Amino acid sequence: MRVFKSLVLLFLVPVVRGSMVQLKNGGYEDIVIAINPELPEDHNIIRNIKDMVKEASTYLFNATKQRFFFKAVKIIIPQHWLPKSEYLSVKTESYDKADVIVANPYLKYGDDPYTLQYGGCGEKGRYIHFTPDFLLNDTLYNIYGSRAKVFVHEWAHLRWGVFDEYNNDAPFYVSVNSGKASVEATRCSADITGKYIVQSCIGNNCMTRECDYDQQTKLYEAGCKFVPEKTQNVPASIMYMQSLPSVVEFCDQSTHNEKATNLQNKMCNYHSTWEVIMNSTDFSNTSPINSASPPFETSFSLLQTKDRAVCLVLDVSGSMAGYNRIKHLYQAAEIFLLQIIEMGSWVGIVTFQSTAQITSNLRQIVSENVRQDLIKYLPKSAGGGTNICAGVRKGFEVIKQKYSNLDGSEIVLLTDGEDSGMSICLKEVEDSGSIIHTIALGPSAAPELEQFSDMTGGLKFYATDTVDSNGLQDAFSGISSGSGNISEQSIQLESTAQIVAVKQWMNGTVTVDSTVGKDTFFVVTWDRSTSPPDISLRDPKGKEYRTSNFTVSDLNLRTARLNIAGTAEVGDWLYWIQNNHTASQVISMIVTSRPASLAVPPVTVKAHMNKDTNNFPNPMVIYAEVSQGFLPVLGATVMATVEPQTGSAVELRLLDDGSGADITKNDGIYSKYFTTFKGNGRYNLKVHIQGRNQTVRLGRRQSRALYVPGYIENGEIKINAPRPEVSDDEIQAKLGSFNRVATGGSFVVKNVPSGGIIDVFPPCKITDLEAQFEEDKIHLSWTAPGNDLDEGQADRYIIKMSESLLDLRNTFENATSVNTSSLVPKPAGTKESFQFKPENVTIENGTIIYFAIRAIDNASLTSEVSNVVQAAQFVPPKESLPDTLPTEVITKSVPTLNVSILVTGSVIAVLIAVSITICILH
């Protein structure tokens, strides 16, 4: 237990960004449930959310043994819904940071509730997704159970990082009890009873029968479903089938089914969900409440969004004159005003040094003319000291020119200097109701700067003075609205820069896909010459754009901008840029666009680290979520660039293969460990994503709520309508090729030793070990780890086997060793395969052997024990003749079919056939 506890606490750093949930005396407060802005007004959604959470509070209270309940919830109402007197203004809450979102599925892909989980066991999730139909359609009760129970199931995913105890991909496994082998449904607890049924339908006519065995897998055939008895005596588990009336608990150590092939076992080292919950910080910070019901009824606040109001608060102190910072600031802020900030938003500009000045009051972006007018007020010179609080207060003053309070407003605060007086306005900032996004420029920016973002839920960025990184432009490009209205947001297709020698060329390709193309800008910047380089741009149909087609503003002589009229052509845009200056200079290409259609969501990317602050030698994880609507995009090439405060940038390829740092294969979340720490201080993250038509495809969301196939009531089988599945052809929308760039913000690293780093990172844990019998041999396969986590190449493997799963988990060293002298590790990410004949083991029907593996690097650092897998030798029983024949009832009752299995009729039919045959032969 001590080992398990330390493991869980190590990974308890939350992945979720921006969640404001607080736990006070067992009550969860400030839970944010946001309704997608595209949904039409329907107050039944609000009513049913309230009913769901109130009921769920009592259910959670009892399931956690009188420890937790839902105390206070905020519901974000879309701006286009009619205002009401009880609606308050949002403050620092937003759709993008919500704990629960209510939104339509993409491609009408059913109503399965799910929780998006990036991290491992014990790590918080990103958000819960409910569809409006799930909240409004009472006929779904038979499929998922009550909404309150489903909410508690999903809350356990989100808050405590537990996993499902069913597995749609591996619904059965072989088990041996009292010396008898059998095939069991993946479930927890194993005491839940039911039958194994296959259903097939032609139109509304459906037939059911008992499942046959698959001759290849020796498990039940494809399409076989475990149909539970509606009336059970077992109270667990909520993470398996919360819809059963008897289920009121999580599986604990006494009821846990460690043999089941589910994600909870795989991810949490075969520990029960209740053990994981008990090891959470929530559990350790609370005590049981001496009450039969929650001490408070859930309260609700209704918050409505309003027009976006942003004030740029820009540092113009003397240090901004160095490293061309003031010019780079102008270029980056110009991109924000002309291309990023959404139409209809309000924007003001403040500059500060020792004092602060308003250079532009709030202006609403209603036309291109307003955008062009605003850039005239961007700063062009620098001088004086640094007074950050003066700048922030002046920004608040600008916002209050339009609004009576600061609720929901945004400040974009950029500074490159230190200010010892920042602490005097921290409380004022925290209580303001405004969101503050911070951009730290250069190595000397105030180390306290991020406190403003942390307190208000703002974004954090860091830009170095490295001129070929586009750090400042990328930071401003990343400050889009958090409203959830993706159809209005700017999307970055490209951001690249390089040093180009005299008369040399910078060439490249930018792919404009069919989901974007409106309001498309190609922007070329350079850092020395006052005249533009030679630019040639060709669209997919061969139309040429030259330097003369680009606009160079008199206010900014080092930026050329081309706005493509209408919707940009879909396909590859090629560019050639020649440096015609007398010396080398940095040239960059930045491309932004907006969604082409309200009906088709664009491909989007969200990138971030697993934590904002890291203490060496803990590793970090880079994540990039690539999706279209709510569907994951698979098969993309994702490259991450991490730029430290000092030293050169590090480039890594992120993978979605279910190994190393990547938790789940093919979930659209690309991951990689980051261990190349170049020193203490700030780092920034940027990802480039490329999808190619031949390899990219859409996937299905993982961790969907269990779609119950039906129930058995009083001996009668009642089958639910089959899950509405979208075919692969339908799900593979014409995605085509695409390019995306996203910034992942900044993070801070501490305690890196100054004298160089020794090898402190072992190979990563192997999480995808698989085993199977092949005649009298065992075949093992897994993905190779690295020398340092998932990078490099391990030195050797240790493979152990045992007839006891828990013995192998708890005392790996004492288990029987497998001879691996011929096994040489491959580079990280490569598929490994190993076959051997087990010694001193009698293999017969019902033999189950468990296997686990560890990797060792060249510094003798050893990985954690892998997932434990079983190889089972199982010969399905030969069934009697009547049992092999289908028993059926045909009915047209949809969605629920009442099925009686009439064995007698089948037996009579067989006897008649046999009698006729005998008569003919006679």
C-alpha positions, 0 to 999 in steps of 0.5 A, spaced: 500 500 500 505 504 501 508 503 494 501 504 491 500 511 495 507 514 493 505 512 486 498 515 486 501 521 489 506 522 484 501 523 478 496 526 482 498 533 479 492 535 475 492 535 468 486 539 468 487 547 466 483 552 469 478 548 473 476 552 479 473 547 483 474 547 491 473 542 496 470 545 503 468 540 508 466 535 504 462 539 499 464 541 492 464 548 490 464 552 484 463 546 479 462 550 472 457 546 467 457 550 461 452 550 455 455 550 448 453 557 445 451 553 439 445 550 442 438 553 441 434 556 448 431 550 452 430 551 459 429 544 460 436 543 460 437 547 466 432 544 469 434 537 468 441 539 470 439 541 477 435 535 478 441 531 476 446 534 480 441 534 486 440 527 486 447 525 484 449 529 491 446 524 495 448 518 491 455 521 491 454 522 499 452 515 500 457 512 495 463 515 498 461 513 505 458 520 507 464 524 505 463 528 499 457 532 496 455 537 491 454 544 494 455 549 489 454 549 481 455 555 476 451 554 470 454 558 464 448 560 459 449 562 452 449 569 450 444 569 445 439 566 450 434 571 452 437 575 458 433 574 465 433 578 471 436 572 475 442 571 470 449 574 473 455 575 469 460 570 468 467 572 472 473 568 470 469 562 468 468 560 461 466 554 457 473 552 455 475 551 462 468 548 464 468 542 468 462 539 464 460 541 457 453 540 454 454 540 447 451 536 441 455 530 438 459 531 432 456 527 426 450 525 430 454 520 434 449 518 439 449 520 446 454 516 450 456 521 456 464 521 457 470 524 460 476 526 457 482 523 460 489 525 458 493 522 464 494 516 468 491 513 475 489 518 480 490 524 475 484 529 474 480 529 467 479 535 462 471 535 462 465 531 462 461 531 456 453 530 456 449 531 450 442 535 450 438 529 448 442 525 454 439 531 459 432 531 455 430 524 453 427 520 459 427 513 454 435 513 455 434 511 462 434 504 460 440 504 457 445 508 462 440 508 468 439 515 472 442 521 470 444 522 477 448 515 477 451 517 470 454 524 473 457 520 479 460 515 474 463 521 470 465 525 476 469 519 479 473 519 472 474 527 472 476 528 479 479 522 482 482 519 475 479 512 476 477 508 469 472 504 467 471 497 469 468 494 463 471 494 456 468 494 450 474 492 446 475 486 451 469 484 453 471 477 456 476 473 459 478 466 461 477 465 469 479 459 473 475 458 479 475 451 484 479 448 478 474 449 473 475 454 467 470 459 464 469 465 460 467 471 464 464 478 462 469 483 464 466 486 470 466 488 477 464 485 481 465 478 479 458 477 483 454 480 478 449 475 474 447 475 467 446 471 461 451 471 454 446 473 449 447 474 441 442 479 438 441 480 430 436 484 427 433 485 420 429 491 420 425 491 426 425 483 426 430 481 432 432 474 434 436 472 440 440 466 442 445 464 447 453 465 445 457 460 441 465 460 442 470 463 437 474 458 435 480 462 434 480 466 441 476 461 445 472 466 448 465 468 446 463 470 439 463 477 436 457 480 438 456 477 444 453 481 450 453 480 457 445 481 459 445 482 467 439 480 471 435 487 473 435 484 480 442 483 484 444 483 491 451 486 489 452 493 491 458 494 486 460 497 482 459 504 480 464 504 475 462 498 471 454 498 471 451 504 475 444 503 472 443 497 476 438 498 482 443 495 487 449 498 485 451 504 490 458 503 491 465 503 488 469 496 488 473 496 494 479 491 496 474 486 498 469 486 492 474 488 486 475 483 480 483 484 479 482 478 473 478 483 469 481 485 463 479 493 464 482 499 464 482 500 471 486 494 472 491 496 467 492 503 469 491 503 476 496 496 477 490 492 479 487 496 485 480 498 486 477 504 484 475 505 492 483 504 493 484 510 488 479 514 491 482 513 498 489 515 496 486 522 493 488 529 496 480 530 496 480 524 501 486 525 505 483 533 506 476 531 509 473 526 514 466 523 514 460 527 516 456 525 521 449 525 517 445 521 514 444 526 508 448 531 505 448 537 510 447 542 504 442 542 498 446 543 492 445 551 490 446 553 483 448 560 480 446 562 473 451 566 469 450 569 462 456 570 457 457 577 454 461 581 449 468 579 449 472 585 452 479 585 452 485 591 454 492 590 452 496 592 457 503 593 454 510 594 457 514 600 454 519 601 459 526 602 457 528 595 457 523 594 451 528 598 447 533 592 447 533 586 442 528 590 438 523 588 443 518 594 441 518 592 434 517 585 435 511 587 440 508 591 435 508 586 429 505 581 434 500 585 437 498 587 430 497 580 428 492 580 434 488 586 432 488 585 425 487 577 425 486 574 432 480 578 436 473 576 434 468 580 430 464 584 435 469 584 441 471 590 444 478 592 445 482 598 448 490 599 449 494 601 455 501 602 455 505 603 462 512 604 464 513 608 471 506 610 470 500 608 465 497 611 459 490 610 455 492 610 448 485 607 446 479 607 449 474 601 448 472 600 441 468 594 438 471 590 432 465 591 427 469 592 421 476 592 418 476 600 419 476 599 426 482 594 426 486 598 422 485 604 426 486 600 433 493 599 430 495 606 430 495 606 437 500 601 438 507 603 442 513 604 437 518 607 442 520 605 449 523 608 456 522 609 463 521 604 469 516 598 470 510 599 474 506 593 473 500 595 478 499 601 474 498 598 468 493 593 470 489 598 474 489 603 468 486 597 464 481 596 469 479 603 468 478 602 460 474 596 461 469 600 466 468 605 461 463 601 458 461 596 464 459 597 471 464 592 473 470 588 471 466 581 471 468 577 465 473 582 462 480 580 459 487 583 460 493 581 456 499 583 460 506 583 457 512 585 460 519 584 460 522 587 467 521 586 474 517 590 479 518 589 486 511 592 487 507 587 484 504 584 490 501 591 492 495 589 487 495 582 488 488 582 492 485 587 487 487 583 481 484 576 485 477 580 487 476 584 480 472 578 476 477 580 470 481 574 467 489 576 466 493 573 461 500 574 461 506 574 456 513 574 459 518 577 454 525 575 455 529 572 461 528 578 466 520 578 466 518 578 473 518 571 476 511 573 480 508 575 473 504 568 473 501 569 479 496 574 476 494 568 471 493 563 476 489 567 480 484 569 475 484 563 470 488 566 465 493 564 460 500 564 461 506 565 455 513 566 455 517 569 449 524 569 448 528 574 444 530 568 439 528 572 433 527 565 429 522 562 434 516 567 433 514 566 440 511 573 441 507 572 435 505 565 437 503 568 444 498 573 441 495 568 436 494 563 442 489 568 446 482 567 442 476 567 446 474 562 451 466 562 449 466 555 446 464 559 439 469 555 435 466 558 428 468 565 430 475 563 432 482 564 428 486 558 427 493 558 426 495 554 420 503 556 420 508 559 424 515 558 422 521 562 421 529 562 419 535 565 418 536 566 411 542 568 408 543 573 402 540 572 396 538 565 399 530 562 399 525 560 404 521 555 401 515 552 404 508 549 403 501 551 407 495 546 406 489 549 407 483 544 408 476 544 407 474 546 414 477 553 414 479 558 409 475 564 411 478 570 413 485 567 411 492 571 412 499 570 409 503 574 413 511 575 412 515 578 417 523 580 417 527 583 422 532 588 418 531 591 411 526 596 411 523 593 404 520 587 403 523 580 401 521 577 394 515 573 395 512 568 391 505 565 393 502 560 389 495 557 390 492 550 389 490 552 382 496 555 380 494 563 381 500 567 383 501 572 388 507 576 388 510 582 393 506 587 390 499 583 392 502 584 399 500 590 403 506 593 407 503 598 412 507 605 413 506 604 421 510 597 420 515 597 415 517 590 416 511 586 415 507 584 409 500 582 409 496 578 404 488 577 405 485 572 401 478 574 398 472 570 400 474 563 402 481 560 400 482 555 395 483 548 399 489 544 398 497 546 398 499 553 397 506 554 396 511 559 397 518 562 396 521 568 399 528 570 397 532 575 402 534 581 397 537 584 403 545 586 404 545 581 410 542 575 413 536 576 416 530 572 420 524 571 415 518 568 418 511 566 415 505 566 419 498 563 416 491 564 420 484 562 418 477 562 420 472 556 419 469 555 412 462 553 415 458 553 421 456 546 419 462 543 419 467 544 425 474 545 424 480 541 426 483 544 432 489 543 437 490 544 444 497 543 447 499 543 454 504 540 459 501 536 465 503 541 470 505 549 470 511 548 475 516 542 475 521 540 480 527 537 477 528 531 477 520 529 476 519 528 468 514 532 465 509 530 459 507 534 453 500 533 450 497 535 444 489 534 443 487 533 435 480 533 434 474 535 429 468 537 433 468 532 439 471 526 435 479 525 435 483 525 429 488 519 428 494 518 424 497 526 424 504 527 425 505 532 431 512 535 433 513 539 439 518 544 440 520 546 447 524 553 448 528 554 454 530 560 457 537 559 456 540 554 450 537 551 444 530 549 443 528 541 443 524 538 438 520 531 440 515 527 436 508 526 440 505 519 439 498 516 440 500 509 440 498 507 447 505 506 450 510 511 454 507 517 456 501 516 452 495 513 456 490 510 450 492 508 443 488 512 438 484 517 442 487 523 438 491 525 444 498 525 442 503 525 448 511 524 450 515 525 456 520 531 456 526 530 460 531 535 456 531 540 462 536 546 460 536 549 466 531 553 471 526 558 469 521 559 464 520 554 458 515 555 452 511 550 448 509 550 441 506 544 436 506 543 429 501 538 426 500 535 419 495 531 417 496 527 410 490 525 406 492 518 406 494 517 413 489 521 417 482 519 419 477 520 425 476 516 431 471 514 436 471 517 443 474 513 449 471 512 456 464 512 453 459 510 459 457 503 458 451 502 453 447 497 457 444 491 452 438 490 456 436 486 462 433 480 465 427 481 469 423 475 472 426 470 467 424 474 461 430 478 457 429 485 455 433 487 450 435 495 449 435 497 441 442 496 439 447 502 440 447 507 434 453 506 431 456 510 425 459 506 420 467 507 418 465 511 411 460 516 415 465 517 420 471 518 415 468 525 413 472 528 407 478 531 412 483 531 407 490 534 409 491 539 414 496 544 417 496 546 424 500 550 429 498 551 437 502 554 442 502 550 449 503 556 453 509 556 458 511 552 464 517 553 470 522 548 472 526 549 478 531 545 482 535 543 475 543 542 478 548 547 475 553 542 474 550 538 468 545 533 469 546 525 470 542 520 468 536 520 473 530 517 468 529 510 468 526 506 462 518 508 462 513 503 464 511 498 459 503 499 459 501 494 453 504 488 454 500 482 451 501 474 451 498 468 448 499 461 447 501 458 440 501 451 441 506 449 447 509 456 446 508 463 449 508 469 445 509 476 448 509 483 445 509 490 447 512 497 445 519 498 447 521 503 452 527 508 452 533 509 455 530 515 459 523 514 459 520 513 452 526 516 449 532 512 446 534 505 447 533 500 454 539 496 455 535 489 457 529 486 459 527 482 465 521 478 464 517 474 470 511 469 470 507 466 475 500 463 476 498 468 481 497 475 478 497 479 485 504 475 487 507 478 480 504 485 482 506 485 489 513 481 489 515 481 482 523 479 484 520 473 487 517 470 481 519 465 476 524 468 471 524 467 463 530 466 459 531 473 456 539 472 454 537 472 446 532 478 447 536 485 445 531 491 446 529 495 440 529 503 440 523 506 444 516 506 440 518 500 436 514 493 437 517 488 440 516 480 440 518 474 444 516 467 443 519 462 448 517 455 451 515 455 459 519 450 463 517 446 469 509 448 467 504 443 465 500 446 460 493 443 460 485 446 459 484 451 464 492 453 465 493 460 466 500 464 466 501 471 468 507 475 465 510 482 467 516 485 464 521 491 466 526 494 462 533 496 465 537 502 462 545 502 461 545 506 468 542 500 471 535 504 472 529 500 472 522 501 470 516 500 474 513 493 473 509 493 466 501 491 466 500 484 468 497 479 462 495 472 462 496 467 457 490 462 458 489 455 455 482 454 454 478 449 450 471 451 450 466 445 453 462 441 447 455 443 448 449 438 447 445 438 440 439 442 443 444 448 446 448 449 439 441 451 436 439 458 436 433 459 440 429 465 438 423 469 438 421 475 433 418 481 435 417 488 432 418 492 439 423 497 438 427 499 442 425 494 447 424 487 445 421 482 450 424 475 449 422 468 451 427 462 450 423 456 447 428 451 448 422 446 447 420 448 440 427 447 438 427 440 441 421 438 437 423 440 431 429 436 431 425 430 433 421 431 427 427 432 422 430 425 425 424 421 425 423 423 417 430 421 416 429 415 419 423 413 415 426 415 408 432 411 410 428 405 412 
